[in-house]
Amino acid sequence: RKVLQEDVNENAQKDLEALEARKHEGLARGQQHLDDKEYDEARQVFDKLIGEFSGDSELKADIADRYYKAGLNQDAVGHLSQAINESPESIHRYNRIGIVLRKMQDFESAENYYKRALGICQTDEYLFFNLGRLYYDWQQWGKMAEAAKMAVAINPDFAEARKLLDYAQKKLGG
């Protein structure tokens, strides 16, 4: 009986390793298409991979990062929002989608994602800082000052947040 159990465990381990290998191979193939600017081919590879590993929100976030780095922001947003829906407590994904949306100048959507993240966690200075960056691009100086103040309150040594706060205060005339 013990030998049988060891066989089962060993086979399960081999199956897991084969799945991981397929996932990595698919990611590498999709990345190669992105590098070669073959975007439709990359989408086909990544969509097939997501179909095969449908519950893997980490995979979706990884693919979103690859799209973002390739300048395919719309694709990145789509995959990040899927990943967020599957694991809504994942604050760093809200942060990532906020950054992508900010760069796309979709300020309201970015703000909504940051606010959702802040509803989960009020102690991440980078969330507040990135929200402040959003308000900088959006030229919302009062909101920028508030976000920067929160980042500095959490981490007084956060030099970039301090610069953001100083800039906002200058813009506000104070």
Protein Blocks (a to p, Z undefined) as FASTA:
>chain_A
ZZmmmmmmmmmmmmmmmmmmmmmmmmmmmmmmmmnopaklmmmmmmmmmmmmmmlmklmm
mmmmmmmmnopamlmmmmmmmmmmmmmmlmklmmmmmmmmmmnopaklmmmmmmmmmmmp
ccbfklmmmmmmmmmmnopaklmmmmmmmmmmmmmmlmklmmmmmmmmmmnoZZ
